[in-house]
């Protein structure tokens, strides 16, 4: 069997999504054991699928479904971070305030924190595509490649967001220095 550890956004009520939840998965033949401290939305989605008779049929399908749900749940959150950067770019052009500097720093920290967990997850997904174990079929490998590509785009989006936030911060610093002078 294999032990796989994935990270998921904390989508529980009153939780901070950036506090990533760890999901530990033991996968072998026709058995899967998952462990996590708090409920994970992706696992709840799979439970609903299984109870309605539409869930994964094999352990490889389960791992693909879990990885897919986790990565799709990240899309909206990452897009909202990107929108936050867009808004800050517009605000800096209109008004430069020290309060905005704090918001930018907070946003950059959030991006760095997320990237720290997403980059290794991309590698895990790509490794799942490459390893040869009986419970992972060729179709599963193809699905893992798709999920790995999606995670690569997310990591690139975070890198771009971090660079844009740095440029906005530099522009803000320039405006604040000009105001001070």
Z-matrix of the N, CA and C atoms (Angstrom, degrees):
N
C 1 1.441
C 2 1.509 1 111.68
N 3 1.289 2 115.18 1 178.21
C 4 1.465 3 122.79 2 -179.99
C 5 1.522 4 110.23 3 -133.64
N 6 1.319 5 114.93 4 145.46
C 7 1.453 6 121.72 5 171.51
C 8 1.517 7 107.01 6 -102.87
N 9 1.321 8 116.16 7 125.01
C 10 1.457 9 122.17 8 179.80
C 11 1.518 10 107.23 9 -122.95
N 12 1.324 11 116.20 10 132.22
C 13 1.458 12 120.56 11 177.56
C 14 1.520 13 107.57 12 -118.45
N 15 1.334 14 115.34 13 121.60
C 16 1.458 15 121.84 14 179.02
C 17 1.520 16 109.35 15 -117.61
N 18 1.315 17 116.02 16 158.52
C 19 1.462 18 121.88 17 176.29
C 20 1.516 19 108.43 18 -116.85
N 21 1.327 20 115.59 19 140.51
C 22 1.458 21 121.91 20 179.61
C 23 1.523 22 109.00 21 -132.23
N 24 1.336 23 115.78 22 151.48
C 25 1.453 24 120.11 23 174.74
C 26 1.524 25 108.99 24 -63.36
N 27 1.321 26 116.23 25 145.27
C 28 1.465 27 121.02 26 176.72
C 29 1.527 28 107.69 27 -84.86
N 30 1.326 29 116.62 28 97.11
C 31 1.459 30 122.20 29 -177.85
C 32 1.521 31 112.24 30 -97.82
N 33 1.325 32 116.88 31 16.78
C 34 1.464 33 121.01 32 177.93
C 35 1.530 34 109.47 33 -72.22
N 36 1.350 35 116.94 34 152.57
C 37 1.471 36 119.98 35 179.62
C 38 1.532 37 111.29 36 -57.09
N 39 1.313 38 115.88 37 139.90
C 40 1.471 39 124.43 38 178.13
C 41 1.525 40 112.96 39 63.09
N 42 1.328 41 117.08 40 19.65
C 43 1.467 42 120.66 41 177.89
C 44 1.517 43 109.70 42 -104.62
N 45 1.304 44 115.75 43 156.66
C 46 1.457 45 121.84 44 174.82
C 47 1.528 46 107.38 45 -90.07
N 48 1.341 47 118.30 46 115.65
C 49 1.474 48 120.39 47 -175.72
C 50 1.523 49 113.89 48 -55.29
N 51 1.320 50 117.08 49 -29.24
C 52 1.462 51 119.99 50 -178.40
C 53 1.523 52 113.09 51 -70.67
N 54 1.318 53 116.81 52 -16.86
C 55 1.464 54 119.71 53 174.47
C 56 1.527 55 106.62 54 -76.43
N 57 1.299 56 114.94 55 88.60
C 58 1.451 57 121.17 56 -173.39
C 59 1.525 58 110.77 57 -63.96
N 60 1.321 59 114.74 58 139.56
C 61 1.455 60 121.64 59 176.66
C 62 1.513 61 109.06 60 -96.27
N 63 1.298 62 116.00 61 139.44
C 64 1.455 63 121.55 62 179.14
C 65 1.529 64 109.00 63 -94.83
N 66 1.338 65 116.21 64 132.27
C 67 1.457 66 122.28 65 176.24
C 68 1.524 67 106.71 66 -118.90
N 69 1.319 68 115.26 67 117.51
C 70 1.464 69 120.40 68 178.10
C 71 1.519 70 108.22 69 -99.95
N 72 1.330 71 115.65 70 129.60
C 73 1.459 72 121.15 71 -174.51
C 74 1.520 73 109.04 72 -127.28
N 75 1.325 74 115.63 73 125.46
C 76 1.465 75 120.77 74 170.84
C 77 1.519 76 104.94 75 -104.21
N 78 1.340 77 115.97 76 122.71
C 79 1.456 78 120.89 77 -177.38
C 80 1.524 79 109.10 78 -125.08
N 81 1.326 80 114.50 79 130.12
C 82 1.464 81 120.07 80 176.40
C 83 1.524 82 107.30 81 -154.73
N 84 1.294 83 117.14 82 140.75
C 85 1.456 84 122.14 83 176.16
C 86 1.510 85 113.34 84 36.25
N 87 1.322 86 116.12 85 -109.30
C 88 1.465 87 120.67 86 -178.48
C 89 1.534 88 111.65 87 -111.53
N 90 1.314 89 117.02 88 22.79
C 91 1.460 90 120.70 89 -179.71
C 92 1.522 91 110.40 90 -125.26
N 93 1.336 92 114.36 91 137.45
C 94 1.457 93 121.32 92 176.13
C 95 1.522 94 107.58 93 -134.01
N 96 1.318 95 115.99 94 132.93
C 97 1.452 96 121.46 95 174.62
C 98 1.522 97 106.50 96 -123.93
N 99 1.338 98 116.56 97 125.34
C 100 1.462 99 120.61 98 176.70
C 101 1.519 100 108.45 99 -115.90
N 102 1.334 101 114.72 100 146.49
C 103 1.457 102 120.90 101 176.89
C 104 1.518 103 108.46 102 -137.39
N 105 1.316 104 114.77 103 136.09
C 106 1.452 105 121.05 104 173.43
C 107 1.513 106 107.67 105 -155.67
N 108 1.321 107 116.37 106 155.27
C 109 1.470 108 120.07 107 -176.98
C 110 1.520 109 112.40 108 -80.67
N 111 1.322 110 116.00 109 -34.13
C 112 1.460 111 121.22 110 -178.86
C 113 1.524 112 108.37 111 -123.32
N 114 1.320 113 117.33 112 158.49
C 115 1.470 114 119.10 113 177.28
C 116 1.534 115 110.98 114 -59.49
N 117 1.317 116 115.47 115 139.78
C 118 1.464 117 122.14 116 179.08
C 119 1.520 118 107.32 117 -114.11
N 120 1.330 119 116.37 118 126.68
C 121 1.464 120 121.52 119 -175.64
C 122 1.523 121 112.09 120 -55.86
N 123 1.324 122 118.23 121 -38.73
C 124 1.458 123 121.21 122 -178.15
C 125 1.529 124 111.21 123 -63.41
N 126 1.312 125 117.61 124 -39.16
C 127 1.467 126 120.55 125 178.77
C 128 1.522 127 109.98 126 -70.93
N 129 1.325 128 117.17 127 -37.85
C 130 1.467 129 120.23 128 176.53
C 131 1.527 130 110.17 129 -62.23
N 132 1.330 131 117.78 130 -38.54
C 133 1.467 132 121.22 131 177.47
C 134 1.529 133 110.92 132 -62.79
N 135 1.319 134 116.65 133 -42.13
C 136 1.466 135 120.50 134 179.36
C 137 1.524 136 110.25 135 -66.38
N 138 1.342 137 117.23 136 -39.18
C 139 1.468 138 120.20 137 176.96
C 140 1.529 139 110.53 138 -58.64
N 141 1.336 140 116.15 139 -44.07
C 142 1.469 141 119.89 140 178.94
C 143 1.520 142 110.60 141 -62.59
N 144 1.340 143 116.57 142 -43.32
C 145 1.466 144 120.36 143 178.30
C 146 1.525 145 110.96 144 -60.11
N 147 1.334 146 116.59 145 -44.29
C 148 1.465 147 120.72 146 -179.61
C 149 1.528 148 111.69 147 -64.30
N 150 1.330 149 116.49 148 -41.70
C 151 1.462 150 119.30 149 -178.93
C 152 1.527 151 112.30 150 -68.11
N 153 1.328 152 116.46 151 -25.20
C 154 1.470 153 119.41 152 177.40
C 155 1.529 154 111.98 153 -91.63
N 156 1.341 155 116.81 154 1.01
C 157 1.459 156 120.50 155 177.18
C 158 1.514 157 114.96 156 84.39
N 159 1.331 158 117.63 157 14.71
C 160 1.465 159 121.30 158 -178.15
C 161 1.524 160 113.55 159 -117.87
N 162 1.292 161 117.98 160 15.10
C 163 1.459 162 122.09 161 -175.13
C 164 1.513 163 113.36 162 -80.04
N 165 1.310 164 116.33 163 -178.83
C 166 1.466 165 121.52 164 179.52
C 167 1.529 166 111.02 165 -65.13
N 168 1.339 167 115.69 166 147.60
C 169 1.464 168 121.00 167 -176.80
C 170 1.525 169 113.04 168 -97.31
N 171 1.335 170 117.03 169 -27.98
C 172 1.464 171 121.10 170 -177.87
C 173 1.516 172 109.28 171 -123.49
N 174 1.316 173 115.86 172 168.10
C 175 1.467 174 119.05 173 178.78
C 176 1.531 175 110.36 174 -66.17
N 177 1.333 176 117.20 175 -34.75
C 178 1.466 177 119.94 176 175.85
C 179 1.519 178 111.34 177 -64.23
N 180 1.346 179 116.10 178 -41.48
C 181 1.470 180 120.41 179 177.14
C 182 1.528 181 110.60 180 -62.86
N 183 1.348 182 116.64 181 -38.27
C 184 1.463 183 120.24 182 178.50
C 185 1.525 184 110.70 183 -61.70
N 186 1.329 185 116.20 184 -46.35
C 187 1.460 186 120.15 185 -178.90
C 188 1.525 187 111.00 186 -63.47
N 189 1.326 188 116.90 187 -38.98
C 190 1.469 189 120.65 188 176.14
C 191 1.527 190 109.98 189 -64.35
N 192 1.335 191 116.92 190 -46.43
C 193 1.465 192 120.39 191 -179.25
C 194 1.527 193 111.12 192 -61.13
N 195 1.321 194 116.62 193 -43.31
C 196 1.461 195 120.24 194 179.44
C 197 1.525 196 111.02 195 -63.21
N 198 1.321 197 116.76 196 -47.76
C 199 1.475 198 120.80 197 179.38
C 200 1.519 199 110.65 198 -61.50
N 201 1.323 200 116.21 199 -39.51
C 202 1.462 201 120.80 200 -179.30
C 203 1.527 202 110.75 201 -66.45
N 204 1.332 203 117.49 202 -47.42
C 205 1.468 204 120.63 203 178.91
C 206 1.528 205 110.97 204 -60.28
N 207 1.320 206 116.47 205 -43.30
C 208 1.469 207 120.13 206 -179.64
C 209 1.522 208 110.40 207 -60.76
N 210 1.336 209 116.71 208 -46.25
C 211 1.469 210 118.93 209 -176.70
C 212 1.527 211 111.42 210 -70.65
N 213 1.331 212 117.81 211 -37.06
C 214 1.471 213 119.66 212 178.94
C 215 1.525 214 111.20 213 -68.09
N 216 1.340 215 117.86 214 -33.94
C 217 1.461 216 120.60 215 177.61
C 218 1.524 217 111.90 216 -65.08
N 219 1.321 218 117.04 217 -22.59
C 220 1.462 219 121.02 218 -179.42
C 221 1.527 220 112.59 219 -79.04
N 222 1.312 221 117.17 220 -24.66
C 223 1.473 222 121.17 221 -172.26
C 224 1.526 223 112.22 222 -57.30
N 225 1.323 224 117.95 223 -51.36
C 226 1.472 225 120.70 224 -177.69
C 227 1.518 226 111.22 225 -62.60
N 228 1.320 227 116.32 226 -41.24
C 229 1.462 228 119.71 227 -179.14
C 230 1.530 229 111.25 228 -64.57
N 231 1.333 230 116.72 229 -43.87
C 232 1.465 231 120.25 230 179.50
C 233 1.527 232 111.27 231 -66.18
N 234 1.317 233 116.42 232 -36.33
C 235 1.468 234 119.17 233 176.57
C 236 1.524 235 111.06 234 -65.55
N 237 1.333 236 117.44 235 -36.07
C 238 1.467 237 119.39 236 177.79
C 239 1.530 238 111.03 237 -67.26
N 240 1.346 239 117.52 238 -35.80
C 241 1.472 240 119.53 239 174.81
C 242 1.516 241 110.75 240 -62.77
N 243 1.335 242 115.79 241 -42.23
C 244 1.456 243 120.54 242 178.94
C 245 1.529 244 110.42 243 -62.67
N 246 1.337 245 116.84 244 -40.36
C 247 1.466 246 120.56 245 177.09
C 248 1.526 247 111.28 246 -63.96
N 249 1.342 248 117.07 247 -37.53
C 250 1.464 249 121.04 248 177.83
C 251 1.528 250 110.68 249 -60.83
N 252 1.323 251 116.37 250 -40.80
C 253 1.467 252 119.86 251 178.66
C 254 1.527 253 109.77 252 -65.72
N 255 1.320 254 117.03 253 -42.83
C 256 1.470 255 120.63 254 177.40
C 257 1.523 256 110.57 255 -57.03
N 258 1.332 257 116.30 256 -45.84
C 259 1.465 258 120.65 257 -179.83
C 260 1.526 259 110.99 258 -61.19
N 261 1.324 260 116.38 259 -42.24
C 262 1.471 261 119.61 260 -179.30
C 263 1.521 262 111.58 261 -67.76
N 264 1.318 263 117.20 262 -34.17
C 265 1.468 264 119.75 263 175.95
C 266 1.523 265 110.16 264 -61.27
N 267 1.335 266 116.33 265 -42.77
C 268 1.459 267 120.49 266 179.16
C 269 1.525 268 111.50 267 -66.45
N 270 1.330 269 116.69 268 -41.08
C 271 1.465 270 120.90 269 -178.64
C 272 1.529 271 110.72 270 -64.42
N 273 1.327 272 117.50 271 -40.83
C 274 1.465 273 120.68 272 -178.73
C 275 1.519 274 110.28 273 -61.85
N 276 1.327 275 116.66 274 -36.19
C 277 1.458 276 119.74 275 179.10
C 278 1.517 277 111.53 276 -68.52
N 279 1.343 278 117.53 277 -31.85
C 280 1.457 279 121.51 278 -178.40
C 281 1.520 280 112.82 279 -88.54
N 282 1.312 281 116.23 280 -44.06
C 283 1.465 282 120.09 281 -178.01
C 284 1.524 283 109.50 282 -149.30
N 285 1.283 284 115.17 283 139.04
C 286 1.467 285 120.54 284 178.13
C 287 1.529 286 107.49 285 -112.02
N 288 1.316 287 115.69 286 117.85
C 289 1.459 288 119.22 287 -179.41
C 290 1.528 289 109.64 288 -132.79
N 291 1.329 290 115.94 289 149.33
C 292 1.466 291 119.42 290 177.39
C 293 1.534 292 112.80 291 -60.61
N 294 1.334 293 118.05 292 -29.14
C 295 1.468 294 120.97 293 178.88
C 296 1.529 295 110.79 294 -63.77
N 297 1.310 296 115.55 295 -33.99
C 298 1.460 297 120.08 296 178.87
C 299 1.526 298 110.91 297 -65.65
N 300 1.306 299 116.81 298 -33.52
C 301 1.469 300 121.04 299 178.42
C 302 1.531 301 110.36 300 -60.49
N 303 1.332 302 116.29 301 -41.13
C 304 1.467 303 120.20 302 178.83
C 305 1.528 304 110.46 303 -66.15
N 306 1.330 305 117.81 304 -41.19
C 307 1.462 306 120.91 305 178.24
C 308 1.523 307 110.66 306 -62.74
N 309 1.326 308 116.51 307 -40.83
C 310 1.462 309 120.48 308 178.68
C 311 1.520 310 111.53 309 -63.97
N 312 1.315 311 116.19 310 -43.37
C 313 1.467 312 119.79 311 178.91
C 314 1.519 313 110.66 312 -62.11
N 315 1.313 314 116.76 313 -41.40
C 316 1.461 315 120.98 314 178.38
C 317 1.528 316 110.77 315 -63.54
N 318 1.309 317 116.95 316 -42.59
C 319 1.461 318 121.46 317 179.30
C 320 1.528 319 111.20 318 -63.78
N 321 1.316 320 116.59 319 -42.45
C 322 1.469 321 120.01 320 178.79
C 323 1.529 322 110.88 321 -63.63
N 324 1.331 323 117.24 322 -40.36
C 325 1.467 324 120.40 323 177.52
C 326 1.525 325 110.87 324 -62.57
N 327 1.327 326 116.96 325 -41.13
C 328 1.464 327 120.75 326 178.56
C 329 1.525 328 110.91 327 -61.98
N 330 1.309 329 116.17 328 -43.34
C 331 1.466 330 120.80 329 -179.76
C 332 1.521 331 110.53 330 -64.19
N 333 1.312 332 116.68 331 -46.03
C 334 1.469 333 120.71 332 -179.98
C 335 1.522 334 110.13 333 -61.98
N 336 1.315 335 116.79 334 -41.26
C 337 1.473 336 121.59 335 179.54
C 338 1.529 337 110.58 336 -61.49
N 339 1.308 338 116.96 337 -47.06
C 340 1.472 339 120.52 338 -179.89
C 341 1.518 340 111.63 339 -64.33
N 342 1.316 341 116.83 340 -41.75
C 343 1.457 342 120.03 341 -178.74
C 344 1.531 343 111.16 342 -63.33
N 345 1.320 344 115.20 343 -35.10
C 346 1.464 345 120.33 344 -179.96
C 347 1.527 346 111.40 345 -58.56
N 348 1.333 347 117.08 346 -30.23
C 349 1.459 348 120.48 347 179.93
C 350 1.522 349 113.41 348 -96.60
N 351 1.326 350 116.93 349 -30.20
C 352 1.465 351 119.30 350 -177.32
C 353 1.519 352 113.53 351 -74.82
N 354 1.308 353 118.26 352 -37.76
C 355 1.467 354 120.34 353 -178.14
C 356 1.532 355 111.52 354 -60.44
N 357 1.330 356 119.81 355 -47.72
C 358 1.476 357 118.68 356 176.91
C 359 1.531 358 112.72 357 -65.51
N 360 1.330 359 117.01 358 -32.80
C 361 1.468 360 119.24 359 178.95
C 362 1.526 361 110.71 360 -64.90
N 363 1.317 362 116.27 361 -36.70
C 364 1.469 363 120.43 362 175.48
C 365 1.519 364 109.39 363 -59.65
N 366 1.334 365 117.26 364 -43.13
C 367 1.461 366 121.00 365 179.61
C 368 1.530 367 111.57 366 -64.68
N 369 1.332 368 117.22 367 -39.35
C 370 1.466 369 121.01 368 177.88
C 371 1.522 370 109.50 369 -60.78
N 372 1.326 371 116.39 370 -45.86
C 373 1.462 372 120.94 371 -178.88
C 374 1.518 373 110.93 372 -63.14
N 375 1.321 374 116.71 373 -42.32
C 376 1.466 375 119.64 374 179.11
C 377 1.530 376 111.21 375 -67.84
N 378 1.335 377 117.26 376 -34.21
C 379 1.469 378 120.29 377 175.66
C 380 1.526 379 111.33 378 -67.05
N 381 1.337 380 117.23 379 -37.84
C 382 1.455 381 120.29 380 177.34
C 383 1.527 382 110.76 381 -63.15
N 384 1.307 383 115.59 382 -31.20
C 385 1.460 384 120.10 383 176.93
C 386 1.527 385 110.51 384 -69.10
N 387 1.309 386 116.75 385 -34.33
C 388 1.462 387 120.86 386 -172.46
C 389 1.527 388 114.34 387 -88.31
N 390 1.335 389 118.01 388 -31.24
C 391 1.466 390 118.76 389 -174.15
C 392 1.527 391 110.86 390 -73.33
N 393 1.302 392 114.21 391 151.89
C 394 1.464 393 120.81 392 179.77
C 395 1.525 394 108.77 393 -109.37
N 396 1.323 395 116.43 394 98.00
C 397 1.457 396 120.89 395 171.94
C 398 1.535 397 106.66 396 -128.82
N 399 1.316 398 116.44 397 147.17
C 400 1.465 399 120.39 398 -172.53
C 401 1.529 400 115.75 399 -57.28
N 402 1.332 401 117.90 400 -32.16
C 403 1.464 402 118.97 401 -175.25
C 404 1.535 403 113.11 402 -78.95
N 405 1.338 404 117.64 403 -7.06
C 406 1.463 405 120.53 404 178.14
C 407 1.528 406 108.10 405 -109.47
N 408 1.335 407 114.72 406 113.18
C 409 1.464 408 120.90 407 -176.74
C 410 1.534 409 110.86 408 -83.07
N 411 1.323 410 115.46 409 172.78
C 412 1.467 411 120.28 410 176.62
C 413 1.526 412 110.69 411 -62.64
N 414 1.336 413 117.04 412 -37.47
C 415 1.469 414 119.98 413 176.70
C 416 1.529 415 110.80 414 -63.71
N 417 1.343 416 116.29 415 -39.51
C 418 1.467 417 120.12 416 176.47
C 419 1.519 418 110.62 417 -61.97
N 420 1.322 419 117.01 418 -41.01
C 421 1.471 420 121.16 419 179.55
C 422 1.535 421 110.51 420 -61.42
N 423 1.327 422 115.65 421 -41.99
C 424 1.465 423 119.58 422 177.60
C 425 1.529 424 110.06 423 -61.84
N 426 1.342 425 116.44 424 -43.85
C 427 1.466 426 120.40 425 178.59
C 428 1.527 427 111.42 426 -62.61
N 429 1.334 428 117.10 427 -39.80
C 430 1.463 429 120.08 428 177.89
C 431 1.533 430 111.19 429 -63.96
N 432 1.323 431 116.76 430 -35.14
C 433 1.465 432 119.43 431 176.92
C 434 1.528 433 110.21 432 -63.63
N 435 1.345 434 116.47 433 -42.24
C 436 1.466 435 120.97 434 177.75
C 437 1.536 436 110.89 435 -62.26
N 438 1.308 437 116.57 436 -44.80
C 439 1.469 438 120.63 437 179.36
C 440 1.520 439 110.08 438 -65.92
N 441 1.338 440 117.38 439 -40.24
C 442 1.470 441 121.23 440 176.64
C 443 1.520 442 111.52 441 -61.19
N 444 1.329 443 116.55 442 -40.39
C 445 1.475 444 120.25 443 177.24
C 446 1.526 445 110.56 444 -63.73
N 447 1.338 446 116.21 445 -40.72
C 448 1.465 447 120.19 446 178.76
C 449 1.531 448 109.93 447 -63.39
N 450 1.332 449 117.14 448 -44.16
C 451 1.466 450 120.18 449 179.22
C 452 1.525 451 111.10 450 -65.58
N 453 1.324 452 117.13 451 -34.36
C 454 1.473 453 120.33 452 175.53
C 455 1.524 454 109.79 453 -61.59
N 456 1.333 455 116.95 454 -43.28
C 457 1.474 456 120.28 455 177.44
C 458 1.523 457 110.48 456 -62.13
N 459 1.336 458 117.06 457 -39.73
C 460 1.467 459 120.08 458 178.81
C 461 1.524 460 111.50 459 -63.61
N 462 1.328 461 116.64 460 -43.53
C 463 1.465 462 120.24 461 178.99
C 464 1.527 463 109.72 462 -63.40
N 465 1.327 464 116.94 463 -42.05
C 466 1.469 465 120.57 464 177.17
C 467 1.524 466 110.75 465 -63.47
N 468 1.337 467 116.97 466 -37.90
C 469 1.461 468 121.43 467 177.48
C 470 1.527 469 110.24 468 -63.39
N 471 1.327 470 117.05 469 -41.61
C 472 1.463 471 120.90 470 178.23
C 473 1.522 472 111.05 471 -66.73
N 474 1.338 473 117.32 472 -40.89
C 475 1.469 474 120.46 473 177.06
C 476 1.526 475 110.66 474 -60.99
N 477 1.323 476 115.26 475 -44.95
C 478 1.461 477 120.00 476 178.62
C 479 1.525 478 110.64 477 -63.12
N 480 1.322 479 116.47 478 -42.63
C 481 1.465 480 120.36 479 178.74
C 482 1.512 481 112.17 480 -62.15
N 483 1.333 482 116.23 481 -40.34
C 484 1.464 483 119.73 482 178.78
C 485 1.525 484 110.38 483 -64.12
N 486 1.335 485 116.51 484 -43.08
C 487 1.468 486 120.02 485 178.71
C 488 1.523 487 111.43 486 -64.99
N 489 1.333 488 116.66 487 -41.71
C 490 1.465 489 119.88 488 178.67
C 491 1.525 490 110.79 489 -64.48
N 492 1.331 491 116.96 490 -41.09
C 493 1.461 492 120.07 491 178.94
C 494 1.526 493 110.61 492 -64.19
N 495 1.329 494 117.14 493 -36.35
C 496 1.463 495 120.76 494 176.97
C 497 1.530 496 110.52 495 -65.02
N 498 1.327 497 116.09 496 -42.95
C 499 1.471 498 119.68 497 178.27
C 500 1.527 499 111.22 498 -64.82
N 501 1.319 500 117.57 499 -40.08
C 502 1.463 501 120.64 500 177.96
C 503 1.528 502 109.75 501 -64.35
N 504 1.336 503 116.48 502 -40.80
C 505 1.467 504 120.10 503 178.06
C 506 1.524 505 110.69 504 -62.96
N 507 1.327 506 117.05 505 -42.44
C 508 1.464 507 120.23 506 177.66
C 509 1.529 508 110.95 507 -61.90
N 510 1.323 509 115.97 508 -41.81
C 511 1.471 510 120.54 509 178.46
C 512 1.522 511 110.22 510 -64.52
N 513 1.317 512 116.89 511 -41.15
C 514 1.459 513 121.52 512 178.17
C 515 1.522 514 110.52 513 -63.38
N 516 1.333 515 117.19 514 -45.55
C 517 1.465 516 120.81 515 177.96
C 518 1.527 517 110.44 516 -58.50
N 519 1.318 518 116.52 517 -41.29
C 520 1.461 519 121.08 518 178.99
C 521 1.531 520 110.98 519 -62.42
N 522 1.336 521 117.28 520 -44.55
C 523 1.456 522 120.56 521 178.58
C 524 1.523 523 111.76 522 -64.21
N 525 1.356 524 116.64 523 -42.25
C 526 1.454 525 119.83 524 -179.58
C 527 1.532 526 111.59 525 -65.90
N 528 1.329 527 117.42 526 -37.36
C 529 1.471 528 120.51 527 176.74
C 530 1.515 529 111.19 528 -65.44
N 531 1.342 530 115.46 529 -40.25
C 532 1.466 531 119.76 530 177.97
C 533 1.518 532 110.89 531 -63.75
N 534 1.335 533 117.13 532 -40.72
C 535 1.469 534 120.64 533 177.69
C 536 1.522 535 111.36 534 -63.92
N 537 1.345 536 115.77 535 -41.02
C 538 1.453 537 120.24 536 -179.78
C 539 1.516 538 110.81 537 -64.44
N 540 1.340 539 116.34 538 -42.52
C 541 1.463 540 120.24 539 178.39
C 542 1.508 541 111.02 540 -65.73
